[in-house]
C-alpha cells in the first residue's frame, strides 16, 4: 500500500525532532484535516504552529497537496490520495 508523505519545512523541524518528512498510512490521511490530526498526535508541538485554537489553518501557513494549494481547493476538506505528497510551508516575515 502506498503511503502519504508530508514534507516539513526547516522552521518547523524542531517540532518533529528534526524530521524533514513524516510518512502516514493512507487510512490516516483521507483529507488534509485527517493528515493534520495525525500529525498533531505524532508531533503535538507541530499542531499549534499549523492550526489555531479553532482548528483552522494559521494565516501564514500554506499547505499543498501534490503541488495544489489547499486554499484554492477545499481547504482542510481537500482529499488526499494514497501516494500523495503534502508540503507545509510557513511564511517568514521580517523587517
Buried (B, 14 or more C-beta within 10 A) or exposed (E): EEBBBBEBBEEBBEBBEEBEEBEBEBEBBBBBBBBBBBBBEBBEEBBEBBBEEEEEBEEEBBBBBEEEBBEEBEBBEBEBEEEBBBBBBBEEEEE
